[in-house]
């Protein structure tokens, strides 16, 4: 399985908290990434279209706000499984890095 790109991972992570509309997803991604990732609307909606086609997200509902349609998206079961698998992969990679750094530093905390 191909690793998810970071913006895709963050979009799925935002939707794991519950259905969100576009601006809500953008704001949540900024928060999750501590401000490192800021999605532009075109990038977000292209990603959502792709994720919807892949069955990882689905349209949840629509509402009209100030005369404009606000579409909410939700994580599907397949999307939750994919996010869980990716989170596990990233966690294993991070733990391997930490383990090797501990070995590099040696028992006294210095570099070997």
C-alpha positions in Angstrom: 0.0 0.0 0.0 1.4 3.4 -1.0 2.0 5.8 1.9 -0.4 8.7 2.1 0.9 12.2 1.4 0.9 14.4 4.4 -2.0 16.7 3.3 -4.1 13.6 2.7 -3.2 12.1 6.0 -4.1 15.4 7.7 -7.5 15.6 5.9 -8.4 12.1 7.0 -7.3 12.9 10.5 -9.5 16.0 10.6 -12.5 14.0 9.4 -11.8 11.3 12.1 -13.1 13.8 14.6 -16.5 13.9 12.8 -18.1 15.5 9.7 -16.5 18.8 8.6 -17.1 21.3 5.8 -14.2 22.6 3.7 -13.3 25.6 5.9 -13.5 23.3 9.0 -11.2 20.9 7.4 -8.7 23.6 6.5 -8.7 25.0 10.0 -8.4 21.6 11.6 -5.4 20.7 9.4 -3.7 24.0 10.4 -4.2 23.1 14.1 -3.2 19.4 13.7 0.0 20.4 11.8 0.8 23.2 14.3 0.5 25.7 11.4 2.9 23.9 9.0 0.3 22.8 6.5 -2.2 25.3 5.1 -4.5 23.9 2.4 -5.7 26.1 -0.4 -9.4 25.5 -1.4 -8.5 24.2 -4.8 -6.1 21.7 -3.3 -8.6 20.6 -0.6 -11.5 20.1 -3.0 -9.3 18.2 -5.5 -8.1 15.9 -2.6 -11.7 15.5 -1.3 -12.9 14.5 -4.9 -10.1 11.9 -5.1 -10.7 10.6 -1.6 -14.4 10.3 -2.3 -13.7 8.4 -5.6 -11.4 6.1 -3.6 -14.2 5.5 -1.1 -12.2 7.0 1.9 -14.6 9.9 2.4 -18.2 10.6 1.6 -20.5 13.6 1.4 -22.4 13.7 4.7 -24.9 16.5 4.2 -25.3 20.0 2.7 -26.7 23.2 4.2 -27.2 26.7 2.9 -25.3 29.4 4.7 -25.6 33.0 3.4 -26.9 31.7 0.1 -24.0 29.4 -0.4 -24.0 25.6 -0.3 -21.8 24.2 2.5 -21.0 20.5 2.0 -19.9 18.4 4.9 -17.7 15.3 4.4 -17.2 12.3 6.7 -14.7 9.6 7.0 -15.9 6.2 5.7 -15.1 2.8 7.3 -12.5 2.3 4.6 -11.1 5.8 5.2 -10.8 5.0 8.9 -9.0 1.7 8.2 -6.6 3.5 5.8 -5.9 6.2 8.3 -5.3 3.6 11.0 -2.9 1.7 8.8 -1.0 4.8 7.9 -0.8 6.0 11.5 0.6 2.6 12.4 3.2 2.8 9.7 4.3 6.3 10.7 4.4 5.2 14.4 6.6 2.2 13.6 9.0 4.4 11.5 9.2 7.0 14.3 9.9 4.3 16.9 12.7 2.8 14.7 14.2 6.3 14.5 14.0 6.8 18.3 15.5 3.4 19.0 18.4 4.0 16.7 19.0 7.5 18.2 19.0 6.0 21.7 21.6 3.4 20.6 23.7 6.2 18.9 23.7 8.2 22.2 24.7 5.2 24.2 24.0 4.4 27.8 25.3 7.7 29.1 23.2 9.9 26.8 26.1 11.1 24.7 26.9 10.3 21.1 28.8 7.1 20.4 
